[in-house]
């Protein structure tokens, strides 16, 4: 986790595997669980808590992509940074 925060993990791994695959899967699962909890009659605060559980992980992945992008070619790095911000915004909605 420390290496991710410092941007020491290769950008391709952090962007493609960690953020796009693992992060999106975690968000879809917790979003589905939050929706299921709400439909089942759980308190709204519990559904909101379940929905927000992956937020620290999302921030870690976004920061990791941002920092790892600094070690890459400008075109790929700039694309990854912009895509990470868009992904973070989308994960706050999904």
Buried (B, 14 or more C-beta within 10 A) or exposed (E): EEEBEEBEBEBEEBBEEBBBEEBBEBBEEBBEBBEEBBEEEBEEEEBEBBBEBBBEBBEBBBBBBBBBBEEBEEEEBEBBBEBBEEBBEEBEEE
